């Protein structure tokens, strides 16, 4: 299952240095509907691409937002020249299926 979307990068206020992109409602619903073995914190393994950078990570459900969030590590932010509030184009491939 693959998705493409654009969403702003945001910093988690509870923990400095953690940045995320929120997966939109439609793709989040599709991901939630995939039958799979439960993993820690409700995470789902994915392969993400931003610009020319691809990495394996997990998306995590955010109960306040009702959507999944994608952590974007510093190496990706630096390589792609993105910062807090920037719109980020994401290609996301779900690996847990």
N, CA, C and O atoms as a Tinker XYZ file with bonds, in Angstrom:
   388  protein
     1  N      0.849000   -1.164000    0.000000    73     2
     2  CA     0.000000    0.000000    0.000000    64     1     3
     3  C      0.902000    1.237000    0.000000    63     2     4     5
     4  O      1.806000    1.354000    0.828000    81     3
     5  N      0.652000    2.149000   -0.926000    73     3     6
     6  CA     1.473000    3.357000   -1.062000    64     5     7
     7  C      0.607000    4.606000   -1.067000    63     6     8     9
     8  O     -0.526000    4.612000   -1.548000    81     7
     9  N      1.189000    5.663000   -0.511000    73     7    10
    10  CA     0.488000    6.946000   -0.435000    64     9    11
    11  C      1.452000    8.071000   -0.782000    63    10    12    13
    12  O      2.660000    7.959000   -0.572000    81    11
    13  N      0.903000    9.157000   -1.315000    73    11    14
    14  CA     1.659000   10.387000   -1.536000    64    13    15
    15  C      0.819000   11.522000   -0.956000    63    14    16    17
    16  O     -0.391000   11.592000   -1.173000    81    15
    17  N      1.482000   12.404000   -0.217000    73    15    18
    18  CA     0.762000   13.542000    0.359000    64    17    19
    19  C      1.753000   14.645000    0.694000    63    18    20    21
    20  O      2.963000   14.425000    0.753000    81    19
    21  N      1.216000   15.825000    0.910000    73    19    22
    22  CA     2.003000   16.978000    1.356000    64    21    23
    23  C      1.399000   17.465000    2.656000    63    22    24    25
    24  O      0.185000   17.644000    2.762000    81    23
    25  N      2.261000   17.679000    3.654000    73    23    26
    26  CA     1.803000   18.144000    4.967000    64    25    27
    27  C      2.947000   18.902000    5.631000    63    26    28    29
    28  O      4.112000   18.673000    5.307000    81    27
    29  N      2.621000   19.810000    6.567000    73    27    30
    30  CA     3.680000   20.572000    7.230000    64    29    31
    31  C      4.466000   19.746000    8.248000    63    30    32    33
    32  O      3.921000   18.864000    8.912000    81    31
    33  N      5.746000   20.049000    8.353000    73    31    34
    34  CA     6.619000   19.476000    9.377000    64    33    35
    35  C      6.374000   20.247000   10.667000    63    34    36    37
    36  O      6.310000   21.476000   10.657000    81    35
    37  N      6.237000   19.525000   11.781000    73    35    38
    38  CA     6.007000   20.205000   13.059000    64    37    39
    39  C      6.861000   19.572000   14.153000    63    38    40    41
    40  O      7.199000   18.389000   14.109000    81    39
    41  N      7.197000   20.410000   15.137000    73    39    42
    42  CA     8.013000   19.948000   16.254000    64    41    43
    43  C      7.113000   19.573000   17.419000    63    42    44    45
    44  O      6.187000   20.305000   17.771000    81    43
    45  N      7.398000   18.422000   18.010000    73    43    46
    46  CA     6.639000   17.947000   19.163000    64    45    47
    47  C      7.001000   18.802000   20.359000    63    46    48    49
    48  O      8.167000   18.869000   20.746000    81    47
    49  N      6.022000   19.449000   20.943000    73    47    50
    50  CA     6.271000   20.385000   22.042000    64    49    51
    51  C      6.724000   19.686000   23.321000    63    50    52    53
    52  O      7.372000   20.307000   24.163000    81    51
    53  N      6.396000   18.409000   23.479000    73    51    54
    54  CA     6.763000   17.695000   24.698000    64    53    55
    55  C      8.225000   17.243000   24.700000    63    54    56    57
    56  O      8.763000   16.905000   25.754000    81    55
    57  N      8.861000   17.234000   23.547000    73    55    58
    58  CA    10.230000   16.725000   23.460000    64    57    59
    59  C     10.986000   17.488000   22.376000    63    58    60    61
    60  O     10.706000   17.311000   21.190000    81    59
    61  N     11.933000   18.328000   22.763000    73    59    62
    62  CA    12.738000   19.059000   21.783000    64    61    63
    63  C     13.458000   18.085000   20.863000    63    62    64    65
    64  O     13.899000   17.016000   21.287000    81    63
    65  N     13.568000   18.469000   19.614000    73    63    66
    66  CA    14.320000   17.674000   18.658000    64    65    67
    67  C     13.512000   16.638000   17.901000    63    66    68    69
    68  O     14.009000   16.059000   16.935000    81    67
    69  N     12.277000   16.391000   18.318000    73    67    70
    70  CA    11.429000   15.431000   17.612000    64    69    71
    71  C     10.523000   16.180000   16.647000    63    70    72    73
    72  O      9.780000   17.077000   17.044000    81    71
    73  N     10.591000   15.801000   15.371000    73    71    74
    74  CA     9.781000   16.439000   14.338000    64    73    75
    75  C      8.948000   15.378000   13.629000    63    74    76    77
    76  O      9.383000   14.240000   13.452000    81    75
    77  N      7.743000   15.772000   13.227000    73    75    78
    78  CA     6.801000   14.851000   12.606000    64    77    79
    79  C      6.077000   15.513000   11.444000    63    78    80    81
    80  O      6.011000   16.738000   11.337000    81    79
    81  N      5.538000   14.667000   10.582000    73    79    82
    82  CA     4.563000   15.059000    9.570000    64    81    83
    83  C      3.326000   14.223000    9.851000    63    82    84    85
    84  O      3.428000   13.012000   10.048000    81    83
    85  N      2.167000   14.851000    9.872000    73    83    86
    86  CA     0.917000   14.130000   10.114000    64    85    87
    87  C      0.423000   13.506000    8.816000    63    86    88    89
    88  O      0.281000   14.187000    7.800000    81    87
    89  N      0.161000   12.203000    8.864000    73    87    90
    90  CA    -0.414000   11.495000    7.716000    64    89    91
    91  C     -1.884000   11.922000    7.631000    63    90    92    93
    92  O     -2.602000   11.827000    8.626000    81    91
    93  N     -2.345000   12.388000    6.473000    73    91    94
    94  CA    -3.737000   12.851000    6.365000    64    93    95
    95  C     -4.768000   11.785000    6.752000    63    94    96    97
    96  O     -4.466000   10.594000    6.823000    81    95
    97  N     -5.973000   12.249000    6.996000    73    95    98
    98  CA    -7.049000   11.397000    7.496000    64    97    99
    99  C     -7.321000   10.182000    6.604000    63    98   100   101
   100  O     -7.427000    9.066000    7.114000    81    99
   101  N     -7.435000   10.370000    5.296000    73    99   102
   102  CA    -7.745000    9.257000    4.387000    64   101   103
   103  C     -6.707000    8.148000    4.445000    63   102   104   105
   104  O     -7.059000    6.998000    4.708000    81   103
   105  N     -5.424000    8.462000    4.203000    73   103   106
   106  CA    -4.404000    7.426000    4.314000    64   105   107
   107  C     -4.322000    6.825000    5.727000    63   106   108   109
   108  O     -4.078000    5.627000    5.872000    81   107
   109  N     -4.521000    7.639000    6.757000    73   107   110
   110  CA    -4.496000    7.113000    8.126000    64   109   111
   111  C     -5.585000    6.067000    8.326000    63   110   112   113
   112  O     -5.350000    5.039000    8.962000    81   111
   113  N     -6.773000    6.323000    7.787000    73   111   114
   114  CA    -7.864000    5.348000    7.893000    64   113   115
   115  C     -7.509000    4.062000    7.160000    63   114   116   117
   116  O     -7.763000    2.964000    7.654000    81   115
   117  N     -6.910000    4.209000    5.961000    73   115   118
   118  CA    -6.511000    3.027000    5.194000    64   117   119
   119  C     -5.464000    2.214000    5.961000    63   118   120   121
   120  O     -5.554000    0.987000    6.012000    81   119
   121  N     -4.482000    2.876000    6.549000    73   119   122
   122  CA    -3.440000    2.193000    7.314000    64   121   123
   123  C     -4.052000    1.488000    8.517000    63   122   124   125
   124  O     -3.709000    0.342000    8.808000    81   123
   125  N     -4.951000    2.166000    9.212000    73   123   126
   126  CA    -5.603000    1.593000   10.395000    64   125   127
   127  C     -6.379000    0.327000   10.034000    63   126   128   129
   128  O     -6.510000   -0.578000   10.858000    81   127
   129  N     -6.895000    0.263000    8.805000    73   127   130
   130  CA    -7.717000   -0.870000    8.380000    64   129   131
   131  C     -6.942000   -2.091000    7.924000    63   130   132   133
   132  O     -7.545000   -3.122000    7.627000    81   131
   133  N     -5.613000   -2.001000    7.861000    73   131   134
   134  CA    -4.808000   -3.132000    7.407000    64   133   135
   135  C     -4.712000   -4.164000    8.523000    63   134   136   137
   136  O     -4.259000   -3.845000    9.622000    81   135
   137  N     -5.137000   -5.407000    8.253000    73   135   138
   138  CA    -4.971000   -6.443000    9.280000    64   137   139
   139  C     -3.482000   -6.768000    9.451000    63   138   140   141
   140  O     -2.774000   -6.993000    8.469000    81   139
   141  N     -3.018000   -6.791000   10.693000    73   139   142
   142  CA    -1.609000   -7.067000   10.968000    64   141   143
   143  C     -1.440000   -7.439000   12.432000    63   142   144   145
   144  O     -2.331000   -7.241000   13.258000    81   143
   145  N     -0.272000   -7.983000   12.724000    73   143   146
   146  CA     0.072000   -8.320000   14.105000    64   145   147
   147  C      0.350000   -7.012000   14.846000    63   146   148   149
   148  O      1.093000   -6.171000   14.338000    81   147
   149  N     -0.228000   -6.822000   16.032000    73   147   150
   150  CA     0.008000   -5.584000   16.787000    64   149   151
   151  C      1.496000   -5.410000   17.127000    63   150   152   153
   152  O      2.197000   -6.375000   17.433000    81   151
   153  N      1.958000   -4.147000   17.065000    73   151   154
   154  CA     3.338000   -3.800000   17.416000    64   153   155
   155  C      3.293000   -2.733000   18.510000    63   154   156   157
   156  O      2.247000   -2.142000   18.779000    81   155
   157  N      4.441000   -2.502000   19.128000    73   155   158
   158  CA     4.538000   -1.540000   20.214000    64   157   159
   159  C      4.005000   -0.163000   19.861000    63   158   160   161
   160  O      4.283000    0.363000   18.783000    81   159
   161  N      3.249000    0.407000   20.761000    73   159   162
   162  CA     2.667000    1.742000   20.628000    64   161   163
   163  C      1.728000    1.857000   19.432000    63   162   164   165
   164  O      1.396000    2.968000   19.021000    81   163
   165  N      1.291000    0.728000   18.864000    73   163   166
   166  CA     0.406000    0.763000   17.702000    64   165   167
   167  C      1.125000    1.153000   16.421000    63   166   168   169
   168  O      0.493000    1.558000   15.445000    81   167
   169  N      2.450000    1.031000   16.426000    73   167   170
   170  CA     3.243000    1.460000   15.273000    64   169   171
   171  C      3.027000    0.554000   14.067000    63   170   172   173
   172  O      2.650000   -0.612000   14.191000    81   171
   173  N      3.281000    1.135000   12.894000    73   171   174
   174  CA     3.188000    0.422000   11.618000    64   173   175
   175  C      4.471000    0.709000   10.852000    63   174   176   177
   176  O      4.829000    1.868000   10.643000    81   175
   177  N      5.170000   -0.359000   10.429000    73   175   178
   178  CA     6.429000   -0.165000    9.698000    64   177   179
   179  C      6.166000    0.384000    8.300000    63   178   180   181
   180  O      5.259000   -0.071000    7.603000    81   179
   181  N      6.978000    1.374000    7.897000    73   179   182
   182  CA     6.837000    2.017000    6.599000    64   181   183
   183  C      8.209000    2.313000    6.001000    63   182   184   185
   184  O      9.227000    2.283000    6.692000    81   183
   185  N      8.210000    2.597000    4.706000    73   183   186
   186  CA     9.368000    3.171000    4.029000    64   185   187
   187  C      8.904000    4.545000    3.556000    63   186   188   189
   188  O      7.910000    4.667000    2.841000    81   187
   189  N      9.638000    5.576000    3.967000    73   187   190
   190  CA     9.256000    6.947000    3.644000    64   189   191
   191  C     10.286000    7.569000    2.711000    63   190   192   193
   192  O     11.479000    7.275000    2.797000    81   191
   193  N      9.812000    8.427000    1.823000    73   191   194
   194  CA    10.693000    9.184000    0.949000    64   193   195
   195  C     10.286000   10.643000    1.003000    63   194   196   197
   196  O      9.117000   10.990000    0.830000    81   195
   197  N     11.287000   11.500000    1.249000    73   195   198
   198  CA    11.118000   12.953000    1.189000    64   197   199
   199  C     12.240000   13.449000    0.289000    63   198   200   201
   200  O     13.419000   13.267000    0.594000    81   199
   201  N     11.868000   14.074000   -0.818000    73   199   202
   202  CA    12.885000   14.520000   -1.765000    64   201   203
   203  C     13.675000   13.319000   -2.256000    63   202   204   205
   204  O     13.099000   12.346000   -2.744000    81   203
   205  N     15.008000   13.388000   -2.125000    73   203   206
   206  CA    15.873000   12.297000   -2.551000    64   205   207
   207  C     16.262000   11.354000   -1.443000    63   206   208   209
   208  O     17.128000   10.501000   -1.637000    81   207
   209  N     15.639000   11.483000   -0.274000    73   207   210
   210  CA    15.999000   10.674000    0.887000    64   209   211
   211  C     14.914000    9.648000    1.189000    63   210   212   213
   212  O     13.743000    9.996000    1.346000    81   211
   213  N     15.313000    8.375000    1.268000    73   211   214
   214  CA    14.398000    7.290000    1.614000    64   213   215
   215  C     14.929000    6.594000    2.857000    63   214   216   217
   216  O     16.129000    6.346000    2.967000    81   215
   217  N     14.043000    6.279000    3.793000    73   215   218
   218  CA    14.436000    5.578000    5.017000    64   217   219
   219  C     13.298000    4.709000    5.514000    63   218   220   221
   220  O     12.130000    4.949000    5.207000    81   219
   221  N     13.661000    3.685000    6.294000    73   219   222
   222  CA    12.673000    2.815000    6.935000    64   221   223
   223  C     12.444000    3.309000    8.349000    63   222   224   225
   224  O     13.386000    3.647000    9.065000    81   223
   225  N     11.183000    3.346000    8.742000    73   223   226
   226  CA    10.793000    3.835000   10.063000    64   225   227
   227  C      9.419000    3.263000   10.380000    63   226   228   229
   228  O      9.007000    2.272000    9.778000    81   227
   229  N      8.726000    3.862000   11.295000    73   227   230
   230  CA     7.352000    3.487000   11.616000    64   229   231
   231  C      6.520000    4.751000   11.742000    63   230   232   233
   232  O      7.037000    5.817000   12.076000    81   231
   233  N      5.226000    4.625000   11.472000    73   231   234
   234  CA     4.287000    5.689000   11.800000    64   233   235
   235  C      3.579000    5.267000   13.082000    63   234   236   237
   236  O      3.449000    4.079000   13.377000    81   235
   237  N      3.127000    6.259000   13.832000    73   235   238
   238  CA     2.530000    6.011000   15.137000    64   237   239
   239  C      1.169000    6.702000   15.208000    63   238   240   241
   240  O      1.016000    7.819000   14.715000    81   239
   241  N      0.168000    6.039000   15.825000    73   239   242
   242  CA    -1.136000    6.687000   15.968000    64   241   243
   243  C     -1.062000    7.823000   16.987000    63   242   244   245
   244  O     -0.434000    7.691000   18.037000    81   243
   245  N     -1.703000    8.921000   16.664000    73   243   246
   246  CA    -1.799000   10.057000   17.581000    64   245   247
   247  C     -3.261000   10.181000   17.985000    63   246   248   249
   248  O     -4.099000   10.577000   17.175000    81   247
   249  N     -3.569000    9.846000   19.228000    73   247   250
   250  CA    -4.962000    9.822000   19.679000    64   249   251
   251  C     -5.605000   11.205000   19.645000    63   250   252   253
   252  O     -6.816000   11.312000   19.452000    81   251
   253  N     -4.823000   12.258000   19.827000    73   251   254
   254  CA    -5.376000   13.619000   19.791000    64   253   255
   255  C     -5.756000   14.023000   18.372000    63   254   256   257
   256  O     -6.779000   14.674000   18.158000    81   255
   257  N     -4.931000   13.635000   17.407000    73   255   258
   258  CA    -5.172000   14.013000   16.013000    64   257   259
   259  C     -6.081000   13.024000   15.296000    63   258   260   261
   260  O     -6.750000   13.383000   14.327000    81   259
   261  N     -6.109000   11.773000   15.772000    73   259   262
   262  CA    -6.885000   10.746000   15.101000    64   261   263
   263  C     -6.226000   10.248000   13.829000    63   262   264   265
   264  O     -6.859000    9.550000   13.036000    81   263
   265  N     -4.970000   10.595000   13.623000    73   263   266
   266  CA    -4.209000   10.197000   12.441000    64   265   267
   267  C     -2.873000    9.620000   12.888000    63   266   268   269
   268  O     -2.510000    9.687000   14.062000    81   267
   269  N     -2.156000    9.056000   11.933000    73   267   270
   270  CA    -0.794000    8.607000   12.210000    64   269   271
   271  C      0.168000    9.770000   12.031000    63   270   272   273
   272  O     -0.124000   10.726000   11.312000    81   271
   273  N      1.314000    9.681000   12.687000    73   271   274
   274  CA     2.361000   10.677000   12.507000    64   273   275
   275  C      3.646000    9.971000   12.087000    63   274   276   277
   276  O      3.955000    8.872000   12.547000    81   275
   277  N      4.383000   10.632000   11.203000    73   275   278
   278  CA     5.638000   10.119000   10.671000    64   277   279
   279  C      6.786000   10.905000   11.275000    63   278   280   281
   280  O      6.880000   12.112000   11.050000    81   279
   281  N      7.673000   10.254000   12.044000    73   279   282
   282  CA     8.836000   10.971000   12.564000    64   281   283
   283  C      9.826000   11.237000   11.423000    63   282   284   285
   284  O     10.072000   10.376000   10.579000    81   283
   285  N     10.385000   12.452000   11.422000    73   283   286
   286  CA    11.353000   12.836000   10.391000    64   285   287
   287  C     12.654000   13.174000   11.101000    63   286   288   289
   288  O     12.772000   14.213000   11.751000    81   287
   289  N     13.633000   12.276000   10.968000    73   287   290
   290  CA    14.887000   12.421000   11.705000    64   289   291
   291  C     15.736000   13.574000   11.163000    63   290   292   293
   292  O     15.557000   14.041000   10.038000    81   291
   293  N     16.656000   14.004000   12.005000    73   291   294
   294  CA    17.496000   15.161000   11.691000    64   293   295
   295  C     18.259000   14.984000   10.387000    63   294   296   297
   296  O     18.376000   15.932000    9.610000    81   295
   297  N     18.777000   13.796000   10.134000    73   295   298
   298  CA    19.539000   13.562000    8.903000    64   297   299
   299  C     18.693000   13.846000    7.664000    63   298   300   301
   300  O     19.198000   14.375000    6.673000    81   299
   301  N     17.414000   13.498000    7.716000    73   299   302
   302  CA    16.510000   13.758000    6.592000    64   301   303
   303  C     16.236000   15.255000    6.482000    63   302   304   305
   304  O     16.291000   15.820000    5.390000    81   303
   305  N     15.943000   15.893000    7.607000    73   303   306
   306  CA    15.657000   17.336000    7.595000    64   305   307
   307  C     16.845000   18.121000    7.052000    63   306   308   309
   308  O     16.673000   19.063000    6.277000    81   307
   309  N     18.054000   17.728000    7.463000    73   307   310
   310  CA    19.263000   18.407000    7.008000    64   309   311
   311  C     19.494000   18.158000    5.522000    63   310   312   313
   312  O     19.738000   19.099000    4.767000    81   311
   313  N     19.420000   16.899000    5.097000    73   311   314
   314  CA    19.661000   16.546000    3.696000    64   313   315
   315  C     18.678000   17.233000    2.757000    63   314   316   317
   316  O     19.042000   17.613000    1.644000    81   315
   317  N     17.435000   17.394000    3.201000    73   315   318
   318  CA    16.395000   17.965000    2.344000    64   317   319
   319  C     16.158000   19.455000    2.602000    63   318   320   321
   320  O     15.333000   20.071000    1.927000    81   319
   321  N     16.862000   20.035000    3.559000    73   319   322
   322  CA    16.738000   21.464000    3.834000    64   321   323
   323  C     15.348000   21.878000    4.287000    63   322   324   325
   324  O     14.839000   22.924000    3.884000    81   323
   325  N     14.733000   21.043000    5.135000    73   323   326
   326  CA    13.389000   21.353000    5.629000    64   325   327
   327  C     13.430000   21.658000    7.114000    63   326   328   329
   328  O     14.278000   21.148000    7.846000    81   327
   329  N     12.501000   22.499000    7.545000    73   327   330
   330  CA    12.422000   22.875000    8.945000    64   329   331
   331  C     10.993000   23.010000    9.406000    63   330   332   333
   332  O     10.057000   22.830000    8.627000    81   331
   333  N     10.827000   23.324000   10.668000    73   331   334
   334  CA     9.518000   23.462000   11.305000    64   333   335
   335  C      8.603000   24.359000   10.477000    63   334   336   337
   336  O      8.963000   25.487000   10.142000    81   335
   337  N      7.414000   23.844000   10.149000    73   335   338
   338  CA     6.419000   24.601000    9.408000    64   337   339
   339  C      6.500000   24.452000    7.903000    63   338   340   341
   340  O      5.574000   24.859000    7.202000    81   339
   341  N      7.575000   23.884000    7.384000    73   339   342
   342  CA     7.699000   23.703000    5.934000    64   341   343
   343  C      6.753000   22.608000    5.460000    63   342   344   345
   344  O      6.565000   21.598000    6.138000    81   343
   345  N      6.159000   22.819000    4.285000    73   343   346
   346  CA     5.363000   21.766000    3.662000    64   345   347
   347  C      6.310000   20.715000    3.104000    63   346   348   349
   348  O      7.294000   21.041000    2.440000    81   347
   349  N      6.005000   19.453000    3.379000    73   347   350
   350  CA     6.868000   18.344000    3.001000    64   349   351
   351  C      6.074000   17.384000    2.117000    63   350   352   353
   352  O      4.984000   16.943000    2.482000    81   351
   353  N      6.634000   17.069000    0.953000    73   351   354
   354  CA     6.030000   16.062000    0.081000    64   353   355
   355  C      6.567000   14.703000    0.501000    63   354   356   357
   356  O      7.778000   14.486000    0.541000    81   355
   357  N      5.645000   13.782000    0.814000    73   355   358
   358  CA     6.010000   12.477000    1.354000    64   357   359
   359  C      5.456000   11.376000    0.458000    63   358   360   361
   360  O      4.300000   11.427000    0.037000    81   359
   361  N      6.290000   10.385000    0.173000    73   359   362
   362  CA     5.838000    9.117000   -0.414000    64   361   363
   363  C      5.994000    8.093000    0.695000    63   362   364   365
   364  O      7.067000    7.964000    1.285000    81   363
   365  N      4.929000    7.369000    0.975000    73   363   366
   366  CA     4.921000    6.441000    2.101000    64   365   367
   367  C      4.476000    5.067000    1.612000    63   366   368   369
   368  O      3.435000    4.937000    0.967000    81   367
   369  N      5.267000    4.046000    1.921000    73   367   370
   370  CA     4.926000    2.676000    1.580000    64   369   371
   371  C      4.773000    1.881000    2.870000    63   370   372   373
   372  O      5.702000    1.820000    3.675000    81   371
   373  N      3.618000    1.278000    3.072000    73   371   374
   374  CA     3.374000    0.491000    4.268000    64   373   375
   375  C      4.027000   -0.876000    4.084000    63   374   376   377
   376  O      3.783000   -1.556000    3.087000    81   375
   377  N      4.857000   -1.276000    5.046000    73   375   378
   378  CA     5.569000   -2.547000    4.985000    64   377   379
   379  C      4.878000   -3.640000    5.791000    63   378   380   381
   380  O      5.063000   -4.823000    5.504000    81   379
   381  N      4.082000   -3.265000    6.801000    73   379   382
   382  CA     3.348000   -4.224000    7.631000    64   381   383
   383  C      2.047000   -4.580000    6.932000    63   382   384   385
   384  O      1.081000   -3.819000    6.981000    81   383
   385  N      2.021000   -5.733000    6.283000    73   383   386
   386  CA     0.794000   -6.155000    5.604000    64   385   387
   387  C      0.684000   -7.653000    5.648000    63   386   388
   388  O     -0.281000   -8.217000    5.131000    81   387
